[in-house]
């Protein structure tokens, strides 16, 4: 621990060295989702991205948000689409999360189906939110995407896949009740 840490003064964000900020942000555990859409280029193709920036915004109207990194080659697809789905993953779906990371195989060999809007849906997740794009906002090196929920599914189970400190894990509830 350096002097700024021990006396509580902290650090100022430094765009040239984001590691300290990333390490501090990693102390906050988040759920893990896979966001899917259909890339509408010359030939429609399903696209997906593993995301931990998912959050609820409003119950009335039903709105959620997530953030797409501008550095992702999939960013253009998600910022251009009118519809997408957010799949909340179970604790045992780490392999599914890794399919939709930078070096993952994506939809190759994965079973999915399309909804009426052409969005790829993955079954058997903890929850799924089918959305139409409500708004997009500049968020620095990300685009914040707000979706209006048009349909949702609460799957079986209550044990989500979590991400903290650069690792996948799970929530173990306190059994002292």
Buried (B, 14 or more C-beta within 10 A) or exposed (E): EEEEEEEEEEEEEEEEEEEBBEEEEBEEEBBBBBBBBBBEEEEEEBBBBBBBBBEEBEEEEBBBBBBBBBEBEBBBBBBEBEBBBBBBBBBEBBEBBEBBBEEBEBBEEBEBEEBEBBBBBBEEBBBBBBBBBBEBEEBEEBBBBBBBBBBBBEBEEEEBBBBBEEEBBEEEEEEEE
